[in-house]
Amino acid sequence: MTVGGEEQLTGGFIRSYVITGGRELPDADDLSLITLVTIGPGQELPGLASPETRAIWELCSGGYLSVAEVAARLELPVGVVRLLLTDLIREGRLLRRSAPPPAQAPDPRLLEKVLHGLQRRFA
């Protein structure tokens, strides 16, 4: 991440360690890249929020964003963002909407019936 057009003096690994307080990063299963997050109704920014938490708050105040979008816009590793988001979710400050289940293929017999019906009608 750049600040004022200049690179941070600390390396990415050290910075990530400082941001997370050395805590273990959450599993990818807890918050997938496509899980959507937003500010909970009536919630306020924590008083002693870190700069990263403030940035997340600002981003998510405009509506739902995916975990991947938040990480990309903050230019932080996804694991670090997952940890920060998990903290806010556990505090009840953020809402999350899980990814929809994968689409299932329709029954081929139904598709054939539709196709034959269309052919009869428009042929």
Residue frames as a rotation matrix with the C-alpha (Angstrom) as fourth column:
MET 1
0.587 0.809 0.000 0.00
0.809 -0.587 0.000 0.00
0.000 0.000 -1.000 0.00
THR 2
-0.464 -0.730 0.502 1.28
0.703 -0.648 -0.293 3.46
0.539 0.217 0.814 -0.77
VAL 3
0.428 0.513 -0.745 0.82
0.832 -0.545 0.102 6.49
-0.353 -0.663 -0.660 1.42
GLY 4
0.618 -0.130 -0.775 1.17
-0.141 -0.989 0.054 9.94
-0.774 0.076 -0.629 -0.14
GLY 5
0.855 -0.238 -0.460 2.70
-0.475 -0.006 -0.880 8.39
0.206 0.971 -0.118 -3.26
GLU 6
-0.217 -0.975 0.045 5.52
-0.897 0.180 -0.404 6.70
0.386 -0.128 -0.914 -1.30
GLU 7
0.102 0.177 -0.979 5.85
0.002 0.984 0.178 3.03
0.995 -0.020 0.100 -0.45
GLN 8
0.931 0.200 0.307 5.42
-0.318 0.025 0.948 1.99
0.182 -0.980 0.087 3.16
LEU 9
0.029 -0.987 0.161 8.73
-0.953 -0.076 -0.295 1.47
0.303 -0.145 -0.942 4.92
THR 10
-0.280 -0.094 0.956 7.67
-0.617 0.780 -0.104 -1.82
-0.736 -0.618 -0.276 6.45
GLY 11
-0.944 -0.079 -0.321 7.35
-0.299 0.619 0.726 -4.98
0.142 0.781 -0.608 4.41
GLY 12
-0.151 0.962 -0.229 3.98
-0.651 0.078 0.755 -6.55
0.744 0.263 0.614 3.68
PHE 13
-0.012 0.115 -0.993 4.53
0.428 0.898 0.098 -9.45
0.904 -0.424 -0.060 6.06
ILE 14
-0.822 -0.351 -0.448 5.52
0.551 -0.288 -0.784 -7.24
0.146 -0.891 0.430 8.98
ARG 15
-0.805 0.571 0.164 2.65
-0.560 -0.821 0.111 -4.86
0.198 -0.002 0.980 8.29
SER 16
0.014 0.831 -0.556 0.17
-0.329 0.529 0.782 -7.75
0.944 0.172 0.281 8.16
TYR 17
-0.284 -0.209 -0.936 1.50
0.703 0.618 -0.352 -9.05
0.652 -0.758 -0.028 11.47
VAL 18
-0.987 -0.102 -0.126 1.09
0.159 -0.749 -0.643 -5.64
-0.029 -0.654 0.756 13.08
ILE 19
-0.534 0.845 0.015 -2.43
-0.696 -0.450 0.560 -5.14
0.480 0.289 0.828 11.70
THR 20
0.252 0.670 -0.698 -3.61
-0.157 0.740 0.654 -8.55
0.955 -0.055 0.292 12.95
GLY 21
0.402 -0.181 0.898 -1.74
-0.909 -0.194 0.368 -8.33
0.108 -0.964 -0.243 16.25
GLY 22
-0.653 -0.755 -0.064 -0.06
-0.752 0.656 -0.064 -11.61
0.090 0.006 -0.996 15.36
ARG 23
-0.026 0.735 0.678 -3.37
-0.582 0.541 -0.608 -13.48
-0.813 -0.410 0.414 15.56
GLU 24
-0.738 -0.170 0.653 -3.99
0.299 0.785 0.542 -16.51
-0.605 0.595 -0.529 13.40
LEU 25
-0.738 0.461 -0.492 -5.88
-0.673 -0.551 0.493 -15.74
-0.044 0.695 0.717 10.21
PRO 26
0.028 0.847 0.531 -9.38
-0.577 0.447 -0.683 -17.23
-0.816 -0.287 0.501 9.85
ASP 27
-0.470 -0.077 0.879 -10.20
0.449 0.837 0.313 -20.12
-0.760 0.542 -0.359 7.55
ALA 28
-0.963 0.134 -0.235 -11.24
-0.271 -0.496 0.825 -19.30
-0.005 0.858 0.514 4.02
ASP 29
-0.583 0.790 -0.191 -14.43
0.626 0.587 0.513 -21.25
0.517 0.180 -0.837 4.75
ASP 30
-0.352 0.440 -0.826 -15.52
0.769 -0.368 -0.523 -18.67
-0.534 -0.820 -0.208 7.33
LEU 31
0.414 0.413 -0.811 -15.61
-0.180 -0.836 -0.518 -15.83
-0.892 0.361 -0.272 4.81
SER 32
0.166 -0.337 0.927 -15.24
0.870 0.493 0.024 -16.77
-0.464 0.803 0.374 1.18
LEU 33
-0.827 -0.562 -0.023 -14.00
0.465 -0.705 0.535 -14.28
-0.317 0.432 0.845 -1.40
ILE 34
-0.699 0.604 0.381 -17.55
0.168 -0.380 0.910 -13.72
0.695 0.700 0.165 -2.63
THR 35
-0.094 0.639 -0.764 -19.21
0.996 0.062 -0.071 -13.32
0.002 -0.767 -0.642 0.78
LEU 36
-0.078 0.171 0.982 -20.86
0.346 -0.919 0.188 -9.91
0.935 0.354 0.013 0.90
VAL 37
-0.303 -0.074 -0.950 -20.48
0.949 -0.116 -0.293 -7.56
-0.089 -0.990 0.106 3.88
THR 38
-0.115 0.278 0.954 -22.05
0.256 -0.919 0.298 -4.24
0.960 0.278 0.034 4.85
ILE 39
-0.907 -0.167 0.386 -22.56
-0.272 -0.467 -0.841 -2.06
0.321 -0.868 0.379 7.91
GLY 40
-0.539 0.737 -0.409 -25.31
0.822 0.565 -0.066 -3.27
0.183 -0.371 -0.910 10.24
PRO 41
0.166 0.684 0.711 -28.29
0.385 -0.709 0.592 -0.98
0.908 0.175 -0.381 10.77
GLY 42
0.900 0.279 0.335 -27.72
-0.115 -0.589 0.800 1.63
0.421 -0.758 -0.498 13.47
GLN 43
0.584 -0.749 -0.312 -24.09
0.803 0.478 0.356 0.64
-0.118 -0.458 0.881 13.97
GLU 44
0.930 -0.366 -0.009 -21.32
-0.366 -0.929 -0.057 3.12
0.012 0.057 -0.998 14.66
LEU 45
0.356 -0.898 -0.257 -17.61
-0.067 0.250 -0.966 2.92
0.932 0.361 0.029 14.06
PRO 46
0.587 -0.216 -0.781 -15.73
0.790 0.366 0.492 1.65
0.179 -0.905 0.385 17.12
GLY 47
0.986 -0.121 -0.118 -14.09
-0.072 -0.933 0.354 4.55
-0.153 -0.340 -0.928 18.98
LEU 48
0.220 -0.975 0.043 -10.55
-0.549 -0.087 0.831 3.16
-0.806 -0.206 -0.554 18.94
ALA 49
0.888 0.198 0.415 -10.73
0.196 0.654 -0.731 1.77
-0.417 0.730 0.542 15.42
SER 50
-0.174 -0.975 0.142 -7.50
0.451 0.049 0.891 1.16
-0.876 0.219 0.431 13.54
PRO 51
-0.401 -0.016 -0.916 -6.92
-0.643 -0.707 0.294 2.95
-0.653 0.707 0.273 10.23
GLU 52
-0.975 0.028 -0.221 -7.70
-0.143 0.685 0.715 -0.33
0.171 0.728 -0.663 8.42
THR 53
-0.527 0.834 -0.163 -10.97
0.795 0.416 -0.442 -0.75
-0.300 -0.363 -0.882 10.31
ARG 54
-0.131 0.439 -0.889 -11.88
-0.038 -0.898 -0.438 2.85
-0.991 -0.023 0.134 9.51
ALA 55
-0.701 -0.188 -0.688 -11.18
-0.667 -0.167 0.726 2.19
-0.251 0.968 -0.008 5.83
ILE 56
-0.898 0.439 -0.041 -13.34
0.411 0.868 0.279 -0.95
0.158 0.234 -0.959 5.91
TRP 57
-0.302 0.812 -0.499 -16.11
0.617 -0.233 -0.752 1.05
-0.726 -0.535 -0.431 7.59
GLU 58
-0.288 0.132 -0.948 -15.98
-0.478 -0.878 0.023 3.72
-0.830 0.460 0.316 4.93
LEU 59
-0.899 -0.105 -0.426 -16.03
-0.431 0.390 0.813 1.17
0.081 0.915 -0.396 2.11
CYS 60
-0.804 0.563 -0.194 -18.87
0.559 0.825 0.079 -0.89
0.204 -0.045 -0.978 3.55
SER 61
-0.543 0.626 -0.560 -21.05
0.198 -0.553 -0.809 2.08
-0.816 -0.550 0.177 4.43
GLY 62
-0.565 0.287 -0.774 -22.03
-0.765 -0.535 0.360 2.40
-0.310 0.795 0.521 0.78
GLY 63
0.571 0.776 -0.267 -23.69
-0.820 0.551 -0.152 -1.03
0.029 0.306 0.952 0.63
TYR 64
0.793 -0.201 0.575 -22.65
-0.007 0.941 0.338 -4.63
-0.609 -0.272 0.745 0.19
LEU 65
0.307 -0.771 -0.558 -19.13
-0.929 -0.117 -0.350 -5.42
0.205 0.626 -0.752 -1.01
SER 66
0.857 -0.095 -0.506 -17.47
0.084 0.995 -0.045 -8.79
0.508 -0.004 0.861 -1.40
VAL 67
0.753 -0.652 -0.095 -14.53
0.210 0.101 0.972 -9.78
-0.624 -0.752 0.213 0.78
ALA 68
0.048 -0.753 0.656 -12.37
0.968 0.196 0.154 -9.76
-0.245 0.628 0.739 -2.37
GLU 69
0.398 0.159 0.903 -13.45
0.550 -0.829 -0.097 -6.20
0.734 0.536 -0.418 -3.24
VAL 70
0.995 -0.036 0.089 -12.66
-0.094 -0.578 0.811 -4.94
0.022 -0.815 -0.579 0.25
ALA 71
0.460 -0.880 0.122 -9.20
0.489 0.365 0.792 -6.56
-0.741 -0.304 0.598 0.16
ALA 72
0.027 -0.443 0.896 -8.47
0.992 -0.095 -0.077 -5.19
0.119 0.891 0.437 -3.31
ARG 73
0.609 0.279 0.742 -9.56
0.317 -0.944 0.095 -1.65
0.727 0.177 -0.663 -2.50
LEU 74
0.950 -0.276 0.147 -7.54
-0.249 -0.382 0.890 -1.63
-0.189 -0.882 -0.431 0.72
GLU 75
0.419 -0.813 -0.404 -4.57
-0.497 0.167 -0.851 -3.27
0.760 0.558 -0.334 -1.00
LEU 76
-0.137 -0.378 0.916 -4.29
-0.961 0.276 -0.030 -5.74
-0.241 -0.884 -0.401 1.89
PRO 77
-0.919 -0.189 -0.347 -3.92
-0.274 0.938 0.214 -9.51
0.285 0.292 -0.913 1.86
VAL 78
-0.079 0.971 -0.224 -7.27
-0.366 0.181 0.913 -11.30
0.927 0.154 0.341 1.85
GLY 79
-0.065 0.010 -0.998 -6.45
0.702 0.711 -0.038 -13.18
0.710 -0.703 -0.053 5.06
VAL 80
-0.906 -0.301 -0.296 -5.84
0.422 -0.650 -0.631 -9.94
-0.003 -0.698 0.717 6.93
VAL 81
-0.690 0.713 0.126 -9.10
-0.607 -0.664 0.436 -8.46
0.395 0.225 0.891 5.64
ARG 82
0.010 0.688 -0.725 -10.96
0.079 0.723 0.687 -11.65
0.997 -0.065 -0.047 6.60
LEU 83
-0.444 -0.250 -0.860 -9.66
0.834 0.236 -0.499 -11.30
0.328 -0.939 0.104 10.15
LEU 84
-0.994 0.059 -0.094 -10.68
-0.023 -0.937 -0.348 -7.64
-0.108 -0.344 0.933 10.42
LEU 85
-0.421 0.893 -0.158 -14.11
-0.608 -0.148 0.780 -8.36
0.674 0.424 0.605 8.92
THR 86
-0.105 0.337 -0.936 -14.59
0.449 0.856 0.258 -11.33
0.888 -0.393 -0.241 11.25
ASP 87
-0.819 -0.234 -0.524 -13.88
0.573 -0.331 -0.749 -9.09
0.002 -0.914 0.405 14.24
LEU 88
-0.865 0.499 -0.045 -16.51
-0.501 -0.865 0.032 -6.57
-0.023 0.050 0.998 13.08
ILE 89
-0.207 0.801 -0.562 -19.03
-0.353 0.475 0.806 -9.33
0.913 0.365 0.184 12.36
ARG 90
-0.323 0.017 -0.946 -18.53
0.705 0.671 -0.228 -10.88
0.631 -0.741 -0.229 15.81
GLU 91
-0.926 -0.030 -0.377 -19.07
0.287 -0.706 -0.647 -7.45
-0.247 -0.707 0.663 17.38
GLY 92
-0.035 0.989 0.147 -22.35
0.847 0.107 -0.521 -7.21
-0.530 0.106 -0.841 15.46
ARG 93
-0.121 -0.087 -0.989 -21.21
-0.119 -0.988 0.102 -4.14
-0.985 0.130 0.109 13.52
LEU 94
-0.648 -0.123 -0.752 -21.17
-0.751 -0.059 0.657 -5.77
-0.126 0.991 -0.054 10.07
LEU 95
0.465 0.764 0.448 -23.73
-0.472 0.642 -0.605 -7.96
-0.749 0.070 0.658 8.36
ARG 96
-0.721 -0.664 -0.197 -22.68
-0.530 0.346 0.774 -10.69
-0.446 0.663 -0.601 6.00
ARG 97
0.561 0.814 -0.151 -24.56
-0.695 0.363 -0.621 -12.37
-0.450 0.453 0.769 3.22
SER 98
-0.147 -0.636 0.757 -23.17
-0.073 0.770 0.633 -15.75
-0.987 0.038 -0.159 2.33
ALA 99
-0.780 -0.203 -0.593 -22.54
-0.595 -0.054 0.802 -16.68
-0.195 0.978 -0.079 -1.25
PRO 100
0.345 0.934 -0.092 -25.52
-0.913 0.312 -0.264 -18.24
-0.218 0.175 0.960 -2.99
PRO 101
0.172 -0.276 0.946 -25.35
-0.068 0.954 0.291 -21.99
-0.983 -0.114 0.146 -3.48
PRO 102
-0.828 -0.520 -0.211 -23.92
-0.255 0.013 0.967 -23.14
-0.500 0.854 -0.144 -6.79
ALA 103
0.003 0.848 -0.529 -26.46
-0.968 -0.130 -0.213 -23.32
-0.249 0.513 0.821 -9.57
GLN 104
-0.322 -0.012 0.947 -27.77
-0.025 1.000 0.004 -26.76
-0.946 -0.022 -0.323 -10.39
ALA 105
-0.967 -0.029 -0.254 -28.20
-0.255 0.029 0.967 -27.93
-0.021 0.999 -0.035 -13.94
PRO 106
-0.095 0.995 0.023 -31.86
-0.931 -0.081 -0.357 -28.09
-0.354 -0.055 0.934 -14.98
ASP 107
-0.002 0.220 0.975 -33.46
0.001 0.975 -0.220 -31.41
-1.000 0.000 -0.002 -15.75
PRO 108
-0.886 -0.413 -0.209 -32.59
-0.197 -0.073 0.978 -32.28
-0.419 0.908 -0.016 -19.39
ARG 109
-0.564 0.748 0.351 -36.11
0.825 0.533 0.189 -33.68
-0.046 0.396 -0.917 -19.94
LEU 110
0.315 0.660 -0.682 -37.60
0.584 -0.701 -0.408 -30.32
-0.748 -0.270 -0.606 -19.00
LEU 111
-0.312 -0.513 -0.800 -35.27
-0.337 -0.727 0.598 -28.53
-0.889 0.456 0.054 -21.43
GLU 112
-0.959 -0.018 0.283 -36.28
0.234 0.509 0.828 -30.93
-0.159 0.860 -0.484 -24.21
LYS 113
-0.097 0.995 0.028 -39.98
0.959 0.101 -0.265 -30.27
-0.266 0.001 -0.964 -23.54
VAL 114
0.278 0.135 -0.951 -39.39
0.129 -0.986 -0.102 -26.52
-0.952 -0.094 -0.292 -23.69
LEU 115
-0.691 -0.627 -0.359 -37.38
-0.306 -0.197 0.932 -26.87
-0.655 0.754 -0.055 -26.91
HIS 116
-0.797 0.438 0.415 -40.07
0.603 0.607 0.517 -29.02
-0.025 0.663 -0.749 -28.57
GLY 117
0.197 0.902 -0.384 -42.79
0.820 -0.367 -0.440 -26.60
-0.538 -0.229 -0.812 -27.43
LEU 118
0.027 -0.277 -0.961 -40.89
-0.209 -0.941 0.266 -23.67
-0.978 0.193 -0.083 -28.94
GLN 119
-0.919 -0.394 0.018 -40.28
-0.087 0.248 0.965 -25.56
-0.385 0.885 -0.263 -32.17
ARG 120
-0.420 0.842 0.339 -43.99
0.900 0.435 0.033 -26.41
-0.120 0.319 -0.940 -32.52
ARG 121
0.380 0.643 -0.665 -45.02
0.589 -0.723 -0.361 -22.85
-0.713 -0.255 -0.654 -31.81
PHE 122
0.334 -0.330 -0.883 -42.49
-0.421 -0.890 0.173 -21.02
-0.843 0.314 -0.436 -34.03
ALA 123
-0.628 -0.628 0.459 -41.67
0.096 0.523 0.847 -23.60
-0.772 0.576 -0.268 -36.71
